[in-house]
Amino acid sequence: MKKFARVFFPLFLILVVNISSAQAQADYYIKPNDHLTTYVFENPELSIQAEVPPDGIINFPLVGELNVLGLTSEMLIKTLRDKLGYYLIDPKVSVFVTAYNPLKVYILGSVRQPSAYNYQPGQRLTDYLTIAGGFDEKANMKRCYVYSANKEEEVRVFDLKQLLEQRKSDLDIELQPFDTVYVKKKSGFWFSEWRDVADALNIIVGLFTLYFVISSR
């Protein structure tokens, strides 16, 4: 009985681990930078290993380009089997996510430590800017762009000077996984915006007008 237990128990643990691993694969949605291994039984030339690019497009042999973002391994298997079915009889396909990419937020541009930072639910724009060390001396505070991983969403532009000085809480948005924040650099001119140029010209024109009015008396 003890001998049976010594043999059976390790096999039982292996079975449980494999079932748990398979369940984790089934529930996991593919994200950028994940590493995928696809295997087509008896057709190794159709098997690939690939890193998922930011746009999610991977070129599969015979199948062509597929966007794998947001798919589970089972969903991708079904898609590959359906498309390979035009060329092979009952293709057997396996898909493994060999590396998982943690959720990230990208803080780039005129910040002191531009990098990819771990996503934390509930953290806002100013939280991530603080994590990135704040702004550098070349930052254009009126031009902060937030790009969503969802390409259907429009690029949002924020005036960080207004946000910080007037404490505009509605501008301090909560960032989502794989959002990209880009703080623009100053143009190199004294004026950072055309609106500033227009204001300055109005002042100059006003001064000249006042000068001519006074001098004509």
ABEGO torsion letter per residue (X at the ends): XAAAAAAAAAAAAAAAAAAAAAAAAAABBBBBGBBBBBBBBGBAAABBBBBBBAAGBBBBBGAEBBBABGBBAAAAAAAAAAAAAAABBGBBBBBBBABBBBBBBBBBEBBABBBBBBBBBGBBAAAAAAAAGEBBAABBAABBBBBBABAABBBBBBBAAAAAAAGBAAABBBBBBGBBBBBBBBAGBABABAAAAAAAAAAAAAAAAAAAAAAAX
